[in-house]
């Protein structure tokens, strides 16, 4: 950051014109006037700080913004007193200040939804068609977030310009916006190519970060918890598959939080979702890489496959890909066979068996266009376990765990160690883990194999 241009970029020059119907209304023009004053004062202050060699962080900017708002409120009260206008009560002043901060450092009318710990998804199909999905899978209507679609577009531009590290455009020439929100959620927005502007936000539950918490939430039983802990410590390469919103990222985050703290982890993601850097006590040596889309001139792209090539030079003990869905699969599989034992990735697949076909299909998208026989051999030598997670009736559950035991030119050889029960939870299938080296390594890493013979609640379903 440097200079007036960068300072002005903290807040867009034109604030949103109005408010959603669900947001508190203020006397005409007050919020707009406060936002314009706040933008101008912050831009000037940041420019002065930069010239002095200081680069204020987010907390300093927020503190300065609160001071500017307080001074503006005093001036407003004096002005309304002079002209004989009604004074704002304490609640209105507090609401006005909160709305200004929400616009300046957050998402404005959406902020209340983003801060709701019970929500997992927010769907905005035009300014007045809002849907909210809670953690039990229930869907309900939300309040409109704007007064018109044009205002909704301005809100999206505001979010892209202020909350993204590099400032993202959102207009007719750049009609798609993909970005990570400060709370770790993922935002996707589209305009011009859709009938109305649309926003899709996926939220994550940061409280579910350990395997014991996932077990308590009903995702799996003690046997699978013991297996997961041992598989991570023993350095088995694992692919986690499932559908959208099934809990793949949450599971991978919890698995990685079992990695010993002395190991170096490098994560590679399209959008930062794993958030391992928030657990500094668990991962003191971590590198976080995020893919970069091309700019409006079509230059500057840095895709996942390029990042994975760089990972191989970073002396990582484990490499993690947030989601494999294209040619980056080759880099991931090569990493798994190049000494990065215990690496993980996620893919979209409806079952553990389907995961192998997905990996093979993605490999065919690489410039090398490897044969299916080569890909089967590569998957068979790189992957140790495939785990399937699914959301059933609002509850996320492990449904299947498959051990890879080899490959041929026509398919990957595997045994389904845990299979879906009639109720959907994973239960022991009766297929044994290979004694050598799998079971031996798991037991050495702390796996209690006797737990697989102890039914827990849902086994009789």
C-alpha positions in Angstrom: 0.0 0.0 0.0 1.3 3.5 -0.7 0.1 6.9 -1.8 -3.3 8.4 -2.1 -4.5 6.0 -4.7 -4.0 3.0 -2.4 -5.5 4.8 0.5 -8.6 5.7 -1.4 -8.9 2.1 -2.4 -9.7 1.1 1.2 -13.3 2.4 0.7 -14.9 2.7 -2.8 -15.4 6.3 -3.8 -19.1 5.8 -4.1 -20.9 4.2 -1.2 -24.0 2.1 -1.6 -27.0 4.3 -2.2 -29.5 2.7 0.2 -30.2 -0.1 2.6 -32.0 -3.4 2.7 -35.5 -3.4 4.0 -34.5 -5.5 6.9 -31.9 -2.9 8.0 -32.8 -0.1 10.3 -33.8 3.1 8.5 -32.2 6.5 9.3 -33.2 10.0 8.3 -32.7 10.5 4.6 -29.0 10.9 3.6 -27.5 10.4 7.0 -25.8 7.0 6.3 -24.7 8.1 2.9 -23.2 11.3 4.3 -21.5 9.5 7.1 -20.0 7.0 4.7 -18.7 9.6 2.4 -17.1 11.5 5.3 -15.6 8.3 6.7 -14.1 7.3 3.3 -12.6 10.7 2.8 -11.1 11.0 6.3 -9.7 7.4 6.3 -8.1 7.9 2.9 -6.4 11.1 4.0 -5.2 9.5 7.3 -3.9 6.4 5.6 -2.0 8.5 3.1 -0.4 10.5 5.9 0.5 7.2 7.7 2.1 5.8 4.6 4.2 8.9 4.0 5.4 8.6 7.6 6.5 5.0 6.9 3.7 3.4 8.9 1.2 0.9 7.5 -1.9 0.8 9.7 -3.4 -2.6 10.1 -7.1 -3.5 10.2 -7.4 -2.9 14.0 -5.8 0.5 13.7 -8.1 1.4 10.8 -11.2 0.4 12.7 -10.1 2.4 15.8 -9.5 5.4 13.6 -12.9 4.9 11.9 -14.7 4.8 15.3 -13.0 8.1 16.2 -14.1 9.7 12.9 -17.6 8.5 13.4 -17.7 9.8 17.0 -16.6 13.3 15.8 -19.1 13.2 13.0 -21.9 12.3 15.4 -21.0 15.3 17.6 -21.1 17.6 14.6 -24.4 16.1 13.5 -26.0 16.7 16.9 -24.8 20.3 17.0 -26.1 20.9 13.5 -29.5 19.4 14.2 -29.7 21.5 17.4 -29.0 24.7 15.5 -31.6 24.1 12.8 -34.2 22.7 15.3 -34.3 19.2 13.8 -35.2 16.3 16.1 -32.2 14.8 17.8 -31.3 11.1 17.3 -31.8 8.9 20.3 -28.9 6.7 21.6 -30.3 3.6 19.9 -30.4 5.4 16.5 -26.9 6.8 16.9 -25.6 3.4 17.8 -27.4 1.8 14.8 -26.1 4.5 12.5 -22.5 4.0 13.7 -22.8 0.2 13.4 -24.2 0.4 9.9 -21.3 2.7 8.8 -18.7 0.3 10.2 -20.5 -2.7 8.6 -20.3 -1.0 5.2 -16.7 0.3 5.7 -15.2 -3.0 7.0 -17.9 -5.6 6.3 -20.7 -6.5 4.0 -23.4 -4.1 5.0 -26.9 -5.6 5.1 -25.5 -9.1 4.8 -23.4 -8.8 8.0 -26.1 -10.1 10.3 -26.4 -13.3 8.3 -22.6 -13.8 8.1 -22.4 -13.5 11.9 -25.1 -16.0 12.5 -23.4 -19.2 13.8 -26.4 -21.3 12.9 -26.1 -20.7 9.2 -24.1 -22.6 6.6 -25.3 -21.0 3.3 -26.7 -17.7 2.1 -28.4 -17.6 -1.3 -29.3 -14.2 -2.8 -31.2 -14.4 -6.1 -31.8 -10.8 -6.7 -32.3 -8.1 -4.0 -35.5 -9.4 -2.5 -35.1 -13.2 -2.9 -32.9 -14.3 0.0 -32.6 -17.9 1.3 -30.8 -19.1 4.4 -29.7 -22.7 5.2 -28.9 -23.7 8.7 -26.6 -26.4 10.1 -29.4 -28.9 10.2 -30.1 -28.4 6.5 -33.3 -26.4 7.0 -34.0 -23.6 4.5 -36.0 -20.4 5.2 -36.5 -17.1 3.6 -34.4 -14.1 4.7 -35.2 -10.4 4.5 -34.3 -8.4 1.4 -30.8 -7.0 1.4 -31.3 -4.1 -0.9 -34.0 -1.9 -2.4 -33.2 -2.8 -6.0 -30.9 -5.1 -8.0 -28.8 -2.1 -9.0 -28.2 -1.5 -5.3 -27.4 -5.1 -4.8 -24.7 -4.8 -7.5 -23.3 -1.8 -5.7 -23.1 -3.8 -2.5 -21.2 -6.6 -4.2 -18.8 -4.1 -5.7 -18.3 -2.7 -2.3 -17.5 -6.1 -0.8 -15.1 -7.0 -3.7 -13.2 -3.7 -3.5 -12.9 -3.5 0.3 -12.7 -7.0 1.7 -10.4 -8.7 -0.9 -6.7 -8.3 -0.4 -6.1 -7.1 -4.0 -9.5 -5.5 -4.6 -11.7 -7.4 -7.1 -13.7 -5.8 -9.9 -17.4 -6.6 -10.4 -19.0 -5.1 -13.5 -20.1 -6.0 -17.0 -16.6 -6.8 -18.2 -15.9 -8.8 -15.0 -19.3 -10.3 -14.3 -18.1 -13.0 -11.8 -16.6 -12.5 -8.4 -15.0 -15.3 -6.3 -13.4 -14.3 -3.0 -12.9 -15.3 0.6 -14.6 -13.3 3.3 -12.8 -12.2 6.5 -14.7 -14.8 8.5 -13.4 -17.6 6.2 -16.6 -18.0 4.2 -16.5 -18.3 0.4 -18.4 -15.8 -1.7 -19.5 -16.2 -5.4 -21.3 -13.5 -7.2 -22.5 -13.2 -10.8 -24.2 -10.4 -12.8 -25.0 -9.6 -16.4 -24.9 -13.2 -17.5 -27.7 -14.0 -15.0 -31.3 -12.8 -15.0 -30.7 -11.0 -11.7 -27.5 -10.4 -9.7 -26.8 -13.5 -7.6 -24.7 -14.1 -4.5 -23.9 -17.5 -3.0 -22.0 -17.6 0.3 -20.7 -20.7 2.0 -19.9 -20.4 5.7 -17.8 -22.6 7.8 -18.0 -23.6 11.4 -14.6 -22.7 13.0 -15.6 -24.4 16.3 -15.4 -27.9 14.6 -11.7 -28.2 14.4 -10.8 -31.5 16.2 -11.8 -35.1 15.5 -13.2 -35.5 19.0 -15.6 -32.6 18.2 -16.8 -34.2 15.0 -17.3 -37.5 16.8 -19.4 -35.7 19.4 -21.4 -34.1 16.6 -22.3 -37.6 15.3 -20.1 -37.7 12.2 -18.4 -41.0 13.1 -17.8 -43.4 16.1 -14.8 -44.0 18.3 -13.4 -46.7 16.1 -13.2 -44.3 13.1 -11.8 -41.5 15.3 -9.0 -43.8 16.5 -8.4 -44.9 12.9 -8.2 -41.2 11.7 -5.8 -40.2 14.4 -3.5 -43.1 13.7 -3.8 -42.7 9.9 -2.7 -39.1 10.1 0.2 -39.8 12.5 1.3 -42.8 10.4 1.5 -40.7 7.3 -1.1 -42.3 5.1 -2.2 -40.4 2.0 -5.9 -39.7 2.1 -8.5 -38.5 -0.3 -11.7 -37.1 1.2 -14.7 -37.1 -1.2 -18.3 -36.1 -1.0 -20.9 -33.6 -2.4 -21.2 -29.9 -2.0 -21.6 -28.9 1.7 -21.0 -32.4 2.9 -18.2 -31.4 5.3 -15.1 -32.3 3.4 -13.2 -29.2 4.4 -14.2 -29.5 8.0 -13.0 -33.1 8.1 -9.7 -32.3 6.4 -9.1 -29.4 8.8 -9.7 -31.7 11.8 -7.4 -34.4 10.3 -4.6 -31.9 9.8 -5.0 -30.7 13.4 -3.8 -34.1 14.4 -0.5 -33.6 12.6 2.5 -33.4 15.0 3.5 -29.7 15.5 7.1 -30.3 14.3 6.0 -31.1 10.8 5.9 -28.5 8.0 2.5 -28.3 6.2 1.9 -26.5 2.9 -1.7 -25.9 1.9 -2.8 -25.1 -1.7 -6.3 -23.8 -2.3 -8.4 -21.9 -4.9 -9.9 -19.9 -2.0 -8.5 -20.1 1.5 -10.9 -22.2 3.5 -8.9 -24.6 5.6 -7.7 -21.8 7.9 -4.9 -23.8 9.5 -3.0 -20.5 10.0 -5.5 -19.8 12.8 -4.1 -22.7 14.8 -0.6 -21.4 15.3 -0.1 -23.4 18.4 -0.8 -26.6 16.5 1.0 -25.7 13.3 4.0 -23.4 14.0 5.6 -24.2 10.6 2.9 -23.7 7.9 2.8 -22.2 4.4 -0.5 -21.1 2.9 -0.8 -20.7 -0.9 -3.8 -19.4 -2.8 -4.3 -19.6 -6.5 -4.7 -16.3 -8.4 -7.0 -15.6 -11.3 -5.9 -13.6 -14.3 -6.4 -9.9 -14.3 -8.7 -8.1 -16.7 -6.0 -8.2 -19.3 -5.8 -12.0 -19.0 -2.4 -11.9 -17.4 -1.0 -12.7 -13.9 -2.8 -16.1 -13.4 -1.2 -18.5 -11.0 -3.3 -21.8 -11.0 -3.2 -24.7 -8.6 -1.0 -26.8 -10.8 1.7 -24.1 -10.8 1.5 -23.7 -7.0 1.9 -27.5 -6.6 5.1 -27.4 -8.6 6.4 -24.8 -6.3 5.4 -26.9 -3.2 7.9 -29.6 -4.2 10.7 -27.0 -3.6 9.4 -26.0 -0.2 10.6 -29.0 1.9 7.1 -29.8 3.0 6.4 -32.8 5.2 2.8 -32.8 4.0 1.1 -31.1 1.0 -2.7 -30.4 1.2 -4.9 -29.4 -1.7 -8.2 -27.9 -0.6 -10.0 -29.3 -3.6 -8.8 -31.2 -6.7 -11.1 -30.7 -9.8 -8.8 -30.5 -12.8 -5.3 -30.9 -14.1 -3.8 -30.1 -10.6 -4.5 -33.8 -9.8 -1.2 -34.8 -11.4 0.8 -32.5 -9.1 -1.1 -33.8 -6.1 -0.5 -37.5 -7.0 3.2 -36.8 -7.8 3.6 -35.1 -4.4 2.0 -38.1 -2.7 4.6 -40.3 -4.4 7.6 -38.0 -3.8 8.0 -38.3 -0.1 5.2 -36.1 1.2 3.6 -39.0 3.1 0.4 -38.0 4.9 -0.8 -35.6 2.2 -4.5 -34.9 1.8 -6.9 -33.5 -0.8 -10.6 -33.3 -1.4 -12.7 -34.1 -4.5 -16.3 -34.2 -5.5 -17.6 -37.8 -5.7 -20.7 -39.6 -4.7 -18.9 -42.6 -3.2 -15.4 -43.9 -2.4 -15.6 -46.1 -5.5 -16.5 -43.2 -7.8 -13.5 -41.2 -6.4 -11.1 -43.3 -8.5 -12.9 -42.6 -11.7 -13.0 -38.9 -10.8 -9.2 -38.8 -10.3 -8.7 -40.6 -13.6 -11.0 -38.1 -15.4 -9.2 -35.1 -13.9 -5.9 -36.7 -15.0 -7.1 -36.8 -18.6 -7.5 -33.0 -18.5 -3.8 -32.5 -18.0 -1.8 -31.3 -21.1 0.1 -34.7 -21.0 -3.3 -36.5 -21.4 -2.0 -39.7 -19.7 -3.6 -43.0 -20.5 -6.1 -44.4 -18.1 -3.8 -47.3 -17.4 -1.0 -45.0 -16.3 -3.4 -43.0 -14.2 -4.8 -46.1 -12.5 -1.2 -47.1 -11.7 -0.4 -43.7 -10.3 -3.5 -43.5 -8.2 -2.9 -47.0 -6.9 0.7 -46.1 -5.8 -0.2 -42.6 -4.4 -3.4 -43.0 -2.4 -3.7 -45.1 0.7 -7.3 -44.3 1.8 -10.4 -42.7 0.4 -13.1 -41.4 2.8 -16.6 -40.4 1.8 -18.6 -37.9 3.8 -22.3 -37.1 3.2 -24.9 -34.8 4.8 -28.0 -36.9 5.6 -31.0 -35.4 7.2 -29.0 -32.3 8.2 -26.3 -34.4 9.9 -22.8 -34.9 8.4 -21.7 -38.5 8.4 -18.8 -40.6 7.3 -20.4 -43.3 5.1 -17.5 -45.2 3.7 -13.7 -45.7 4.1 -11.9 -47.6 1.4 -8.3 -48.9 1.6 -6.3 -48.9 -1.7 -4.4 -52.1 -2.1 -3.1 -51.9 -5.7 -4.0 -51.3 -9.3 -4.2 -52.8 -12.7 -4.4 -51.3 -16.2 -8.2 -51.2 -15.9 -9.0 -50.2 -12.4 -7.8 -49.4 -8.9 -7.9 -52.3 -6.4 -9.4 -51.5 -3.0 -11.3 -52.9 0.0 -14.2 -51.1 1.6 -13.3 -51.4 5.3 -16.2 -49.3 6.5 -19.4 -49.4 4.5 -22.7 -47.5 4.7 -25.3 -49.0 7.1 -29.0 -48.8 6.3 -29.1 -45.6 8.4 -26.2 -44.1 6.4 -23.4 -44.2 9.0 -20.2 -46.1 8.3 -19.9 -49.4 10.0 -17.3 -52.2 9.7 -17.8 -54.2 6.5 -16.0 -57.3 7.7 -13.2 -56.7 5.1 -9.9 -56.6 7.1 -7.2 -54.0 6.8 -4.0 -55.4 5.3 -1.8 -56.7 8.1 1.3 -55.5 6.3 2.0 -52.8 6.3 -1.3 -51.0 6.9 -2.6 -52.5 10.2 0.9 -52.7 11.7 1.6 -49.0 11.0 -1.8 -48.0 12.3 -1.4 -49.9 15.5 2.1 -48.5 16.0 0.5 -45.0 15.6 -2.1 -45.7 18.3 -5.0 -47.3 16.5 -7.2 -49.5 18.7 -8.4 -52.2 16.3 -10.6 -53.8 19.0 -13.0 -50.8 18.7 -14.2 -52.1 15.3 -15.8 -55.0 17.3 -17.7 -52.7 19.7 -21.1 -51.5 18.3 -21.9 -47.8 19.0 -25.5 -46.9 18.8 -26.1 -46.9 15.0 -24.5 -50.2 14.1 -27.8 -52.1 14.4 -29.6 -49.8 12.0 
